[in-house]
Amino acid sequence: MSQENSVDYSNFTEAKSLRKQAEDDAQLLANRIALLRLEEQKALKKNRRDSKKGTRNHRKPSKSSRRIETKRRAEDPKGTKRSGKVEGTEKSENSKQNNQRTKID
């Protein structure tokens, strides 16, 4: 009879340890799920903040572009279109023409 009791007791302790392991695994999974949900909420919050920031930037021009636009309007108050040449290239083209004239003379 003592053999039967020892066998039953070992099955009981094995079942108890398996149940304990299952409970621990369930708790670890619950913690992991909670962390993933927090991480997802942070990511969504950051995406919303960045998208709002992006739309704000698209709506109003930057300080430098406003300064350039103001400077352009001050130089050209009539609003006529320019030839599309960069200001520095006009000077270099004029100097090329002057150089050619001096070679011809």
N, C-alpha and C positions, 0 to 999 in steps of 0.2 A: 504494500500500500504506500510506502514511502516513495517508491519510484514514480507512481502516478502523480503524487503531489508535486514532486520536483519537476516533472514534465509540464504540468499545468502552470506552475509558477514561471517557468522559463518562457512559455508562450505568452503569459500575461505581461512579463517585463518587456518582451520583444514588441508586443502590440503597443504597449505604453510608450516605448521609445520611438516607434514608427509614428504614432499619433503626435508626439511631441515634435518630431522632425517636420511633419506635415504642417503643424501649427506655426512653427518657426518660418518655414518656406512661405506660407500664406502671409505672414506678417511682413517678411522681406518684400514680397511682391506688392503688397498694399503700400508700403513706404515708397517703393520705386514708382508706382503709379502716381502717388501724390507728388513726388518730385517732378515727374514728367509733366503733370498738369500745371504746376507752378512755372516750370520752364516755358511751357506753351503760352501761358498768360503773359509772361514777361516778353516773349517774342512778339505776340500780337500787339501788346502795348507799344513796343518799340517800332513796329511796322506802322502803326497808326500815327505815332509821333513823327516818324520820318516822312510819311506821305503828306502829313499836314505841313511839315517844314518844306517839302518839295513844292507843294502848290503855292505856298507863300512866296517862294523864290521865283516861281514862274509868273506870278501876278505882277510883281513890281520889279522894275529893273534895278540892277545893282548901282551902287554909288558911282563906280567908275564909268559905267555906261551912260548914266545920267550926266556926269560931268563931261564926257566926250560929246554927247548930244548937245549939251548947252554950248560948249565951245564951238561946235560945228555951226549951230544956228547963229552965234555971234559973228562968226566969220562970213557967213552967207545969209544975211537977213532976209533976202527975197525968197529964199527957199528954192532957188533954181538948182537943177541937177548939175553935178560936176561931171567932168569928162571921164571919171573913173580911174584917173591916174593917181598914184600915190604922190604926196607932196614932194618927197625926196627925189623921185624920178624926174620931175619936171626940171629941177636944177641940174641934174646930171645930163639931161637931154640938151639943155641950153648950153652947158659947157662943151658938150660934144660938137654942137653947131658952131660955137665960137672957135673951137680948135680947128674945125674943117675950114672955116673962113680964113684963119691965119695961115693955113697950109696953102690955100689957093692964092693968097696975096703974095 
